[in-house]
Amino acid sequence: MIHMLGQERSDLSELLKTMESRMFDIKEKAEKRIEAAEAGEKAANDTSAALTDRNNDVEREVAELRPELAS
């Protein structure tokens, strides 16, 4: 009986170690995914800002050319 309880305790201890290891792996993967998502968001924001700037430049150029086209 005591041997069986000792074995169960050993089995539970191993299971706990395995679960802790898996949780650590999951946490690391989640952190990497969050970092990648944040980098993607920053890239999207940078691209959006660049496109907005370019759009403003084009609108300014069109506004400067309108008087020439009207004449």
All heavy atoms as a GROMACS GRO file, in nm:
protein
  555
    1MET      N    1   0.083  -0.120   0.000
    1MET     CA    2   0.000   0.000   0.000
    1MET      C    3   0.087   0.126   0.000
    1MET      O    4   0.064   0.216  -0.078
    1MET     CB    5  -0.093  -0.006   0.122
    1MET     CG    6  -0.176   0.117   0.140
    1MET     SD    7  -0.321   0.108   0.036
    1MET     CE    8  -0.410   0.244   0.098
    2ILE      N    9   0.187   0.127   0.088
    2ILE     CA   10   0.276   0.244   0.095
    2ILE      C   11   0.353   0.258  -0.035
    2ILE      O   12   0.371   0.369  -0.085
    2ILE     CB   13   0.371   0.233   0.217
    2ILE    CG1   14   0.289   0.242   0.346
    2ILE    CG2   15   0.477   0.340   0.212
    2ILE    CD1   16   0.370   0.220   0.471
    3HIS      N   17   0.395   0.148  -0.091
    3HIS     CA   18   0.468   0.151  -0.218
    3HIS      C   19   0.380   0.211  -0.328
    3HIS      O   20   0.427   0.292  -0.410
    3HIS     CB   21   0.514   0.011  -0.257
    3HIS     CG   22   0.577   0.007  -0.393
    3HIS    ND1   23   0.700   0.062  -0.418
    3HIS    CD2   24   0.534  -0.046  -0.511
    3HIS    CE1   25   0.730   0.044  -0.546
    3HIS    NE2   26   0.631  -0.021  -0.604
    4MET      N   27   0.252   0.175  -0.330
    4MET     CA   28   0.161   0.226  -0.432
    4MET      C   29   0.143   0.377  -0.416
    4MET      O   30   0.140   0.450  -0.515
    4MET     CB   31   0.025   0.155  -0.423
    4MET     CG   32   0.030   0.010  -0.470
    4MET     SD   33  -0.127  -0.078  -0.448
    4MET     CE   34  -0.234   0.019  -0.549
    5LEU      N   35   0.131   0.424  -0.293
    5LEU     CA   36   0.117   0.567  -0.270
    5LEU      C   37   0.243   0.641  -0.312
    5LEU      O   38   0.237   0.750  -0.369
    5LEU     CB   39   0.084   0.596  -0.123
    5LEU     CG   40  -0.053   0.551  -0.075
    5LEU    CD1   41  -0.067   0.576   0.075
    5LEU    CD2   42  -0.162   0.624  -0.150
    6GLY      N   43   0.357   0.582  -0.286
    6GLY     CA   44   0.484   0.642  -0.328
    6GLY      C   45   0.493   0.651  -0.478
    6GLY      O   46   0.541   0.751  -0.534
    7GLN      N   47   0.447   0.546  -0.546
    7GLN     CA   48   0.448   0.546  -0.693
    7GLN      C   49   0.353   0.650  -0.747
    7GLN      O   50   0.385   0.722  -0.843
    7GLN     CB   51   0.413   0.407  -0.747
    7GLN     CG   52   0.419   0.396  -0.897
    7GLN     CD   53   0.558   0.423  -0.952
    7GLN    OE1   54   0.659   0.379  -0.895
    7GLN    NE2   55   0.566   0.497  -1.061
    8GLU      N   56   0.233   0.662  -0.688
    8GLU     CA   57   0.137   0.763  -0.733
    8GLU      C   58   0.195   0.902  -0.715
    8GLU      O   59   0.180   0.989  -0.801
    8GLU     CB   60   0.006   0.750  -0.655
    8GLU     CG   61  -0.080   0.635  -0.701
    8GLU     CD   62  -0.213   0.630  -0.628
    8GLU    OE1   63  -0.256   0.734  -0.575
    8GLU    OE2   64  -0.272   0.522  -0.623
    9ARG      N   65   0.261   0.923  -0.601
    9ARG     CA   66   0.323   1.054  -0.576
    9ARG      C   67   0.431   1.083  -0.679
    9ARG      O   68   0.440   1.193  -0.732
    9ARG     CB   69   0.381   1.057  -0.436
    9ARG     CG   70   0.444   1.188  -0.403
    9ARG     CD   71   0.495   1.193  -0.264
    9ARG     NE   72   0.567   1.319  -0.244
    9ARG     CZ   73   0.602   1.365  -0.130
    9ARG    NH1   74   0.575   1.298  -0.021
    9ARG    NH2   75   0.666   1.478  -0.121
   10SER      N   76   0.509   0.983  -0.711
   10SER     CA   77   0.613   0.999  -0.812
   10SER      C   78   0.552   1.029  -0.949
   10SER      O   79   0.599   1.117  -1.022
   10SER     CB   80   0.698   0.872  -0.820
   10SER     OG   81   0.795   0.883  -0.921
   11ASP      N   82   0.445   0.957  -0.982
   11ASP     CA   83   0.376   0.979  -1.110
   11ASP      C   84   0.318   1.120  -1.116
   11ASP      O   85   0.329   1.188  -1.218
   11ASP     CB   86   0.265   0.876  -1.130
   11ASP     CG   87   0.317   0.735  -1.153
   11ASP    OD1   88   0.439   0.719  -1.176
   11ASP    OD2   89   0.236   0.641  -1.147
   12LEU      N   90   0.257   1.163  -1.006
   12LEU     CA   91   0.199   1.298  -1.002
   12LEU      C   92   0.308   1.404  -1.012
   12LEU      O   93   0.290   1.507  -1.077
   12LEU     CB   94   0.115   1.317  -0.876
   12LEU     CG   95  -0.015   1.239  -0.872
   12LEU    CD1   96  -0.081   1.253  -0.735
   12LEU    CD2   97  -0.109   1.286  -0.981
   13SER      N   98   0.420   1.378  -0.949
   13SER     CA   99   0.532   1.472  -0.955
   13SER      C  100   0.582   1.486  -1.099
   13SER      O  101   0.608   1.596  -1.146
   13SER     CB  102   0.644   1.425  -0.863
   13SER     OG  103   0.754   1.512  -0.871
   14GLU      N  104   0.594   1.374  -1.169
   14GLU     CA  105   0.637   1.377  -1.309
   14GLU      C  106   0.535   1.449  -1.396
   14GLU      O  107   0.570   1.527  -1.484
   14GLU     CB  108   0.661   1.234  -1.360
   14GLU     CG  109   0.790   1.174  -1.315
   14GLU     CD  110   0.911   1.253  -1.361
   14GLU    OE1  111   0.919   1.291  -1.480
   14GLU    OE2  112   0.999   1.279  -1.277
   15LEU      N  113   0.408   1.423  -1.370
   15LEU     CA  114   0.302   1.489  -1.445
   15LEU      C  115   0.307   1.640  -1.423
   15LEU      O  116   0.295   1.719  -1.517
   15LEU     CB  117   0.165   1.434  -1.404
   15LEU     CG  118   0.044   1.496  -1.472
   15LEU    CD1  119   0.050   1.476  -1.622
   15LEU    CD2  120  -0.085   1.436  -1.415
   16LEU      N  121   0.329   1.681  -1.300
   16LEU     CA  122   0.340   1.824  -1.268
   16LEU      C  123   0.458   1.886  -1.342
   16LEU      O  124   0.446   1.995  -1.399
   16LEU     CB  125   0.355   1.843  -1.117
   16LEU     CG  126   0.368   1.986  -1.068
   16LEU    CD1  127   0.246   2.068  -1.108
   16LEU    CD2  128   0.388   1.990  -0.918
   17LYS      N  129   0.572   1.818  -1.343
   17LYS     CA  130   0.689   1.871  -1.414
   17LYS      C  131   0.660   1.884  -1.563
   17LYS      O  132   0.696   1.983  -1.626
   17LYS     CB  133   0.810   1.778  -1.393
   17LYS     CG  134   0.868   1.786  -1.255
   17LYS     CD  135   0.984   1.689  -1.241
   17LYS     CE  136   1.033   1.683  -1.098
   17LYS     NZ  137   1.138   1.581  -1.081
   18THR      N  138   0.593   1.786  -1.619
   18THR     CA  139   0.559   1.789  -1.762
   18THR      C  140   0.464   1.905  -1.791
   18THR      O  141   0.483   1.979  -1.888
   18THR     CB  142   0.493   1.656  -1.804
   18THR    OG1  143   0.586   1.551  -1.781
   18THR    CG2  144   0.454   1.658  -1.950
   19MET      N  145   0.365   1.922  -1.705
   19MET     CA  146   0.269   2.032  -1.725
   19MET      C  147   0.337   2.167  -1.711
   19MET      O  148   0.309   2.259  -1.789
   19MET     CB  149   0.154   2.018  -1.625
   19MET     CG  150   0.064   1.899  -1.655
   19MET     SD  151  -0.068   1.879  -1.535
   19MET     CE  152  -0.168   2.021  -1.572
   20GLU      N  153   0.426   2.181  -1.614
   20GLU     CA  154   0.498   2.307  -1.598
   20GLU      C  155   0.583   2.338  -1.720
   20GLU      O  156   0.588   2.451  -1.767
   20GLU     CB  157   0.585   2.302  -1.472
   20GLU     CG  158   0.508   2.311  -1.343
   20GLU     CD  159   0.594   2.290  -1.219
   20GLU    OE1  160   0.706   2.235  -1.231
   20GLU    OE2  161   0.547   2.328  -1.110
   21SER      N  162   0.646   2.236  -1.773
   21SER     CA  163   0.729   2.253  -1.893
   21SER      C  164   0.643   2.295  -2.013
   21SER      O  165   0.680   2.385  -2.088
   21SER     CB  166   0.803   2.123  -1.924
   21SER     OG  167   0.875   2.134  -2.044
   22ARG      N  168   0.530   2.230  -2.028
   22ARG     CA  169   0.440   2.264  -2.139
   22ARG      C  170   0.385   2.405  -2.124
   22ARG      O  171   0.374   2.479  -2.221
   22ARG     CB  172   0.327   2.162  -2.148
   22ARG     CG  173   0.376   2.026  -2.197
   22ARG     CD  174   0.265   1.927  -2.210
   22ARG     NE  175   0.173   1.967  -2.315
   22ARG     CZ  176   0.051   1.917  -2.329
   22ARG    NH1  177   0.008   1.824  -2.246
   22ARG    NH2  178  -0.027   1.958  -2.426
   23MET      N  179   0.351   2.442  -2.000
   23MET     CA  180   0.300   2.577  -1.977
   23MET      C  181   0.408   2.681  -2.010
   23MET      O  182   0.379   2.785  -2.069
   23MET     CB  183   0.254   2.592  -1.831
   23MET     CG  184   0.124   2.519  -1.802
   23MET     SD  185   0.074   2.524  -1.628
   23MET     CE  186   0.060   2.699  -1.601
   24PHE      N  187   0.532   2.652  -1.975
   24PHE     CA  188   0.642   2.743  -2.007
   24PHE      C  189   0.656   2.756  -2.159
   24PHE      O  190   0.671   2.867  -2.211
   24PHE     CB  191   0.772   2.692  -1.945
   24PHE     CG  192   0.890   2.779  -1.974
   24PHE    CD1  193   0.910   2.898  -1.903
   24PHE    CD2  194   0.981   2.746  -2.073
   24PHE    CE1  195   1.018   2.979  -1.929
   24PHE    CE2  196   1.090   2.827  -2.100
   24PHE     CZ  197   1.108   2.944  -2.028
   25ASP      N  198   0.649   2.643  -2.230
   25ASP     CA  199   0.659   2.646  -2.377
   25ASP      C  200   0.545   2.727  -2.437
   25ASP      O  201   0.566   2.807  -2.529
   25ASP     CB  202   0.657   2.504  -2.434
   25ASP     CG  203   0.782   2.424  -2.400
   25ASP    OD1  204   0.882   2.486  -2.358
   25ASP    OD2  205   0.779   2.301  -2.415
   26ILE      N  206   0.424   2.706  -2.387
   26ILE     CA  207   0.308   2.779  -2.438
   26ILE      C  208   0.324   2.928  -2.412
   26ILE      O  209   0.295   3.011  -2.498
   26ILE     CB  210   0.178   2.724  -2.375
   26ILE    CG1  211   0.150   2.584  -2.429
   26ILE    CG2  212   0.061   2.817  -2.401
   26ILE    CD1  213   0.042   2.509  -2.354
   27LYS      N  214   0.372   2.962  -2.293
   27LYS     CA  215   0.393   3.104  -2.259
   27LYS      C  216   0.495   3.167  -2.353
   27LYS      O  217   0.474   3.278  -2.402
   27LYS     CB  218   0.439   3.116  -2.115
   27LYS     CG  219   0.461   3.258  -2.070
   27LYS     CD  220   0.512   3.266  -1.928
   27LYS     CE  221   0.545   3.409  -1.893
   27LYS     NZ  222   0.619   3.420  -1.768
   28GLU      N  223   0.605   3.096  -2.379
   28GLU     CA  224   0.707   3.149  -2.470
   28GLU      C  225   0.651   3.170  -2.610
   28GLU      O  226   0.676   3.272  -2.674
   28GLU     CB  227   0.828   3.056  -2.475
   28GLU     CG  228   0.922   3.070  -2.359
   28GLU     CD  229   1.052   2.996  -2.382
   28GLU    OE1  230   1.055   2.898  -2.460
   28GLU    OE2  231   1.151   3.038  -2.322
   29LYS      N  232   0.575   3.073  -2.659
   29LYS     CA  233   0.515   3.085  -2.793
   29LYS      C  234   0.418   3.202  -2.797
   29LYS      O  235   0.416   3.277  -2.895
   29LYS     CB  236   0.444   2.955  -2.832
   29LYS     CG  237   0.537   2.843  -2.866
   29LYS     CD  238   0.461   2.716  -2.901
   29LYS     CE  239   0.556   2.601  -2.926
   29LYS     NZ  240   0.484   2.475  -2.953
   30ALA      N  241   0.339   3.217  -2.693
   30ALA     CA  242   0.244   3.328  -2.688
   30ALA      C  243   0.317   3.462  -2.688
   30ALA      O  244   0.277   3.556  -2.758
   30ALA     CB  245   0.155   3.316  -2.564
   31GLU      N  246   0.425   3.472  -2.612
   31GLU     CA  247   0.502   3.596  -2.608
   31GLU      C  248   0.562   3.628  -2.745
   31GLU      O  249   0.561   3.744  -2.789
   31GLU     CB  250   0.612   3.587  -2.503
   31GLU     CG  251   0.559   3.593  -2.361
   31GLU     CD  252   0.664   3.564  -2.254
   31GLU    OE1  253   0.776   3.521  -2.289
   31GLU    OE2  254   0.634   3.585  -2.136
   32LYS      N  255   0.610   3.527  -2.814
   32LYS     CA  256   0.665   3.548  -2.949
   32LYS      C  257   0.557   3.592  -3.046
   32LYS      O  258   0.579   3.679  -3.131
   32LYS     CB  259   0.734   3.421  -2.999
   32LYS     CG  260   0.865   3.393  -2.929
   32LYS     CD  261   0.930   3.266  -2.978
   32LYS     CE  262   1.058   3.238  -2.902
   32LYS     NZ  263   1.120   3.112  -2.942
   33ARG      N  264   0.438   3.533  -3.034
   33ARG     CA  265   0.327   3.573  -3.122
   33ARG      C  266   0.284   3.716  -3.093
   33ARG      O  267   0.253   3.791  -3.186
   33ARG     CB  268   0.209   3.478  -3.104
   33ARG     CG  269   0.232   3.342  -3.166
   33ARG     CD  270   0.114   3.253  -3.148
   33ARG     NE  271   0.141   3.121  -3.208
   33ARG     CZ  272   0.060   3.018  -3.197
   33ARG    NH1  273  -0.053   3.030  -3.130
   33ARG    NH2  274   0.092   2.904  -3.253
   34ILE      N  275   0.284   3.754  -2.967
   34ILE     CA  276   0.248   3.892  -2.931
   34ILE      C  277   0.351   3.988  -2.989
   34ILE      O  278   0.315   4.092  -3.046
   34ILE     CB  279   0.236   3.907  -2.778
   34ILE    CG1  280   0.111   3.834  -2.728
   34ILE    CG2  281   0.233   4.053  -2.737
   34ILE    CD1  282   0.104   3.818  -2.577
   35GLU      N  283   0.479   3.954  -2.976
   35GLU     CA  284   0.585   4.040  -3.032
   35GLU      C  285   0.570   4.053  -3.183
   35GLU      O  286   0.585   4.162  -3.238
   35GLU     CB  287   0.723   3.983  -2.997
   35GLU     CG  288   0.760   3.997  -2.850
   35GLU     CD  289   0.889   3.925  -2.814
   35GLU    OE1  290   0.957   3.872  -2.905
   35GLU    OE2  291   0.921   3.921  -2.694
   36ALA      N  292   0.541   3.942  -3.249
   36ALA     CA  293   0.523   3.946  -3.395
   36ALA      C  294   0.401   4.029  -3.433
   36ALA      O  295   0.406   4.107  -3.529
   36ALA     CB  296   0.509   3.803  -3.450
   37ALA      N  297   0.295   4.016  -3.356
   37ALA     CA  298   0.174   4.095  -3.384
   37ALA      C  299   0.201   4.244  -3.364
   37ALA      O  300   0.157   4.327  -3.443
   37ALA     CB  301   0.059   4.049  -3.295
   38GLU      N  302   0.275   4.276  -3.259
   38GLU     CA  303   0.308   4.417  -3.234
   38GLU      C  304   0.398   4.472  -3.345
   38GLU      O  305   0.380   4.586  -3.389
   38GLU     CB  306   0.375   4.432  -3.098
   38GLU     CG  307   0.278   4.412  -2.982
   38GLU     CD  308   0.346   4.407  -2.846
   38GLU    OE1  309   0.469   4.390  -2.839
   38GLU    OE2  310   0.273   4.418  -2.745
   39ALA      N  311   0.493   4.391  -3.391
   39ALA     CA  312   0.580   4.434  -3.501
   39ALA      C  313   0.497   4.453  -3.628
   39ALA      O  314   0.518   4.550  -3.703
   39ALA     CB  315   0.691   4.332  -3.524
   40GLY      N  316   0.403   4.364  -3.653
   40GLY     CA  317   0.316   4.376  -3.770
   40GLY      C  318   0.229   4.500  -3.761
   40GLY      O  319   0.208   4.569  -3.861
   41GLU      N  320   0.178   4.527  -3.642
   41GLU     CA  321   0.096   4.647  -3.623
   41GLU      C  322   0.178   4.773  -3.648
   41GLU      O  323   0.132   4.867  -3.713
   41GLU     CB  324   0.039   4.649  -3.482
   41GLU     CG  325  -0.051   4.767  -3.454
   41GLU     CD  326  -0.106   4.769  -3.312
   41GLU    OE1  327  -0.048   4.703  -3.224
   41GLU    OE2  328  -0.207   4.838  -3.292
   42LYS      N  329   0.302   4.774  -3.598
   42LYS     CA  330   0.388   4.891  -3.620
   42LYS      C  331   0.417   4.908  -3.768
   42LYS      O  332   0.412   5.019  -3.821
   42LYS     CB  333   0.519   4.877  -3.542
   42LYS     CG  334   0.607   5.000  -3.558
   42LYS     CD  335   0.742   4.983  -3.490
   42LYS     CE  336   0.832   5.102  -3.503
   42LYS     NZ  337   0.835   5.169  -3.630
   43ALA      N  338   0.446   4.799  -3.837
   43ALA     CA  339   0.472   4.806  -3.980
   43ALA      C  340   0.350   4.858  -4.055
   43ALA      O  341   0.362   4.941  -4.147
   43ALA     CB  342   0.514   4.669  -4.034
   44ALA      N  343   0.233   4.811  -4.018
   44ALA     CA  344   0.110   4.858  -4.082
   44ALA      C  345   0.088   5.006  -4.056
   44ALA      O  346   0.050   5.081  -4.148
   44ALA     CB  347  -0.010   4.777  -4.032
   45ASN      N  348   0.113   5.050  -3.934
   45ASN     CA  349   0.098   5.192  -3.901
   45ASN      C  350   0.198   5.278  -3.979
   45ASN      O  351   0.164   5.386  -4.028
   45ASN     CB  352   0.113   5.215  -3.751
   45ASN     CG  353  -0.004   5.163  -3.672
   45ASN    OD1  354  -0.112   5.144  -3.724
   45ASN    ND2  355   0.018   5.137  -3.545
   46ASP      N  356   0.322   5.229  -3.988
   46ASP     CA  357   0.424   5.302  -4.064
   46ASP      C  358   0.386   5.312  -4.212
   46ASP      O  359   0.401   5.418  -4.274
   46ASP     CB  360   0.561   5.235  -4.049
   46ASP     CG  361   0.619   5.247  -3.909
   46ASP    OD1  362   0.565   5.324  -3.827
   46ASP    OD2  363   0.718   5.177  -3.880
   47THR      N  364   0.336   5.202  -4.267
   47THR     CA  365   0.294   5.201  -4.407
   47THR      C  366   0.177   5.296  -4.428
   47THR      O  367   0.175   5.373  -4.525
   47THR     CB  368   0.256   5.059  -4.450
   47THR    OG1  369   0.369   4.974  -4.434
   47THR    CG2  370   0.209   5.055  -4.593
   48SER      N  371   0.082   5.294  -4.337
   48SER     CA  372  -0.033   5.383  -4.346
   48SER      C  373   0.011   5.529  -4.342
   48SER      O  374  -0.038   5.611  -4.421
   48SER     CB  375  -0.131   5.354  -4.233
   48SER     OG  376  -0.240   5.442  -4.237
   49ALA      N  377   0.103   5.561  -4.252
   49ALA     CA  378   0.152   5.699  -4.242
   49ALA      C  379   0.224   5.740  -4.370
   49ALA      O  380   0.205   5.852  -4.419
   49ALA     CB  381   0.245   5.713  -4.121
   50ALA      N  382   0.304   5.650  -4.425
   50ALA     CA  383   0.376   5.680  -4.549
   50ALA      C  384   0.277   5.702  -4.664
   50ALA      O  385   0.295   5.794  -4.746
   50ALA     CB  386   0.474   5.568  -4.583
   51LEU      N  387   0.174   5.619  -4.672
   51LEU     CA  388   0.074   5.634  -4.778
   51LEU      C  389  -0.005   5.764  -4.762
   51LEU      O  390  -0.036   5.831  -4.861
   51LEU     CB  391  -0.020   5.514  -4.780
   51LEU     CG  392   0.041   5.383  -4.830
   51LEU    CD1  393  -0.054   5.268  -4.807
   51LEU    CD2  394   0.081   5.393  -4.976
   52THR      N  395  -0.036   5.799  -4.638
   52THR     CA  396  -0.106   5.925  -4.612
   52THR      C  397  -0.020   6.044  -4.655
   52THR      O  398  -0.070   6.137  -4.720
   52THR     CB  399  -0.143   5.937  -4.463
   52THR    OG1  400  -0.231   5.829  -4.430
   52THR    CG2  401  -0.210   6.069  -4.432
   53ASP      N  402   0.108   6.039  -4.620
   53ASP     CA  403   0.199   6.147  -4.661
   53ASP      C  404   0.206   6.157  -4.813
   53ASP      O  405   0.202   6.266  -4.869
   53ASP     CB  406   0.340   6.123  -4.605
   53ASP     CG  407   0.348   6.142  -4.455
   53ASP    OD1  408   0.254   6.200  -4.396
   53ASP    OD2  409   0.449   6.100  -4.396
   54ARG      N  410   0.217   6.042  -4.880
   54ARG     CA  411   0.225   6.042  -5.026
   54ARG      C  412   0.096   6.094  -5.086
   54ARG      O  413   0.097   6.171  -5.183
   54ARG     CB  414   0.256   5.902  -5.079
   54ARG     CG  415   0.268   5.895  -5.228
   54ARG     CD  416   0.383   5.980  -5.280
   54ARG     NE  417   0.382   5.978  -5.424
   54ARG     CZ  418   0.396   6.084  -5.500
   54ARG    NH1  419   0.414   6.204  -5.446
   54ARG    NH2  420   0.394   6.074  -5.631
   55ASN      N  421  -0.018   6.055  -5.031
   55ASN     CA  422  -0.146   6.103  -5.080
   55ASN      C  423  -0.155   6.255  -5.065
   55ASN      O  424  -0.202   6.324  -5.157
   55ASN     CB  425  -0.260   6.035  -5.003
   55ASN     CG  426  -0.396   6.072  -5.058
   55ASN    OD1  427  -0.422   6.054  -5.176
   55ASN    ND2  428  -0.481   6.124  -4.973
   56ASN      N  429  -0.111   6.307  -4.952
   56ASN     CA  430  -0.111   6.451  -4.931
   56ASN      C  431  -0.022   6.522  -5.032
   56ASN      O  432  -0.057   6.629  -5.084
   56ASN     CB  433  -0.068   6.485  -4.788
   56ASN     CG  434  -0.170   6.444  -4.686
   56ASN    OD1  435  -0.287   6.424  -4.716
   56ASN    ND2  436  -0.126   6.429  -4.562
   57ASP      N  437   0.094   6.463  -5.062
   57ASP     CA  438   0.184   6.521  -5.162
   57ASP      C  439   0.117   6.527  -5.299
   57ASP      O  440   0.125   6.628  -5.370
   57ASP     CB  441   0.314   6.440  -5.172
   57ASP     CG  442   0.401   6.451  -5.048
   57ASP    OD1  443   0.379   6.543  -4.966
   57ASP    OD2  444   0.492   6.366  -5.033
   58VAL      N  445   0.050   6.417  -5.337
   58VAL     CA  446  -0.017   6.411  -5.467
   58VAL      C  447  -0.130   6.514  -5.473
   58VAL      O  448  -0.146   6.584  -5.573
   58VAL     CB  449  -0.068   6.269  -5.496
   58VAL    CG1  450  -0.161   6.266  -5.616
   58VAL    CG2  451   0.050   6.174  -5.516
   59GLU      N  452  -0.207   6.523  -5.366
   59GLU     CA  453  -0.316   6.621  -5.364
   59GLU      C  454  -0.262   6.764  -5.376
   59GLU      O  455  -0.320   6.847  -5.446
   59GLU     CB  456  -0.398   6.607  -5.236
   59GLU     CG  457  -0.487   6.484  -5.236
   59GLU     CD  458  -0.568   6.471  -5.108
   59GLU    OE1  459  -0.563   6.560  -5.022
   59GLU    OE2  460  -0.640   6.370  -5.096
   60ARG      N  461  -0.150   6.791  -5.312
   60ARG     CA  462  -0.088   6.923  -5.321
   60ARG      C  463  -0.039   6.951  -5.464
   60ARG      O  464  -0.060   7.058  -5.518
   60ARG     CB  465   0.028   6.933  -5.221
   60ARG     CG  466   0.084   7.069  -5.201
   60ARG     CD  467   0.185   7.082  -5.086
   60ARG     NE  468   0.258   6.961  -5.049
   60ARG     CZ  469   0.229   6.882  -4.944
   60ARG    NH1  470   0.125   6.908  -4.869
   60ARG    NH2  471   0.302   6.776  -4.918
   61GLU      N  472   0.021   6.850  -5.526
   61GLU     CA  473   0.069   6.866  -5.664
   61GLU      C  474  -0.049   6.889  -5.759
   61GLU      O  475  -0.040   6.973  -5.850
   61GLU     CB  476   0.148   6.742  -5.707
   61GLU     CG  477   0.281   6.728  -5.635
   61GLU     CD  478   0.350   6.596  -5.665
   61GLU    OE1  479   0.311   6.526  -5.762
   61GLU    OE2  480   0.443   6.562  -5.591
   62VAL      N  481  -0.158   6.815  -5.740
   62VAL     CA  482  -0.276   6.834  -5.824
   62VAL      C  483  -0.332   6.973  -5.805
   62VAL      O  484  -0.369   7.042  -5.903
   62VAL     CB  485  -0.383   6.726  -5.792
   62VAL    CG1  486  -0.516   6.760  -5.856
   62VAL    CG2  487  -0.334   6.589  -5.838
   63ALA      N  488  -0.338   7.020  -5.682
   63ALA     CA  489  -0.390   7.154  -5.655
   63ALA      C  490  -0.303   7.262  -5.722
   63ALA      O  491  -0.354   7.361  -5.774
   63ALA     CB  492  -0.397   7.180  -5.504
   64GLU      N  493  -0.172   7.239  -5.727
   64GLU     CA  494  -0.082   7.336  -5.793
   64GLU      C  495  -0.098   7.332  -5.943
   64GLU      O  496  -0.080   7.434  -6.011
   64GLU     CB  497   0.063   7.300  -5.755
   64GLU     CG  498   0.097   7.331  -5.610
   64GLU     CD  499   0.237   7.280  -5.571
   64GLU    OE1  500   0.308   7.223  -5.656
   64GLU    OE2  501   0.270   7.298  -5.451
   65LEU      N  502  -0.134   7.218  -6.000
   65LEU     CA  503  -0.147   7.205  -6.145
   65LEU      C  504  -0.284   7.250  -6.196
   65LEU      O  505  -0.298   7.280  -6.316
   65LEU     CB  506  -0.121   7.060  -6.188
   65LEU     CG  507   0.022   7.011  -6.170
   65LEU    CD1  508   0.029   6.861  -6.202
   65LEU    CD2  509   0.117   7.089  -6.260
   66ARG      N  510  -0.383   7.256  -6.114
   66ARG     CA  511  -0.519   7.291  -6.159
   66ARG      C  512  -0.523   7.426  -6.230
   66ARG      O  513  -0.585   7.436  -6.336
   66ARG     CB  514  -0.615   7.289  -6.041
   66ARG     CG  515  -0.665   7.150  -6.012
   66ARG     CD  516  -0.796   7.150  -5.934
   66ARG     NE  517  -0.840   7.012  -5.922
   66ARG     CZ  518  -0.850   6.947  -5.807
   66ARG    NH1  519  -0.822   7.008  -5.695
   66ARG    NH2  520  -0.889   6.822  -5.806
   67PRO      N  521  -0.462   7.530  -6.176
   67PRO     CA  522  -0.468   7.658  -6.247
   67PRO      C  523  -0.406   7.649  -6.387
   67PRO      O  524  -0.457   7.709  -6.481
   67PRO     CB  525  -0.389   7.754  -6.159
   67PRO     CG  526  -0.392   7.692  -6.022
   67PRO     CD  527  -0.398   7.545  -6.045
   68GLU      N  528  -0.299   7.571  -6.401
   68GLU     CA  529  -0.236   7.557  -6.531
   68GLU      C  530  -0.328   7.483  -6.627
   68GLU      O  531  -0.334   7.516  -6.747
   68GLU     CB  532  -0.104   7.481  -6.518
   68GLU     CG  533   0.003   7.555  -6.444
   68GLU     CD  534   0.130   7.475  -6.428
   68GLU    OE1  535   0.158   7.390  -6.513
   68GLU    OE2  536   0.200   7.496  -6.327
   69LEU      N  537  -0.399   7.385  -6.576
   69LEU     CA  538  -0.489   7.308  -6.662
   69LEU      C  539  -0.612   7.388  -6.701
   69LEU      O  540  -0.669   7.366  -6.808
   69LEU     CB  541  -0.531   7.178  -6.591
   69LEU     CG  542  -0.419   7.077  -6.566
   69LEU    CD1  543  -0.472   6.961  -6.481
   69LEU    CD2  544  -0.364   7.024  -6.698
   70ALA      N  545  -0.653   7.478  -6.617
   70ALA     CA  546  -0.772   7.559  -6.644
   70ALA      C  547  -0.747   7.663  -6.753
   70ALA      O  548  -0.840   7.706  -6.821
   70ALA     CB  549  -0.820   7.628  -6.516
   71SER      N  550  -0.623   7.700  -6.770
   71SER     CA  551  -0.595   7.807  -6.869
   71SER      C  552  -0.564   7.754  -7.006
   71SER      O  553  -0.577   7.650  -7.049
   71SER     CB  554  -0.479   7.892  -6.825
   71SER     OG  555  -0.366   7.817  -6.794
   0.00000   0.00000   0.00000
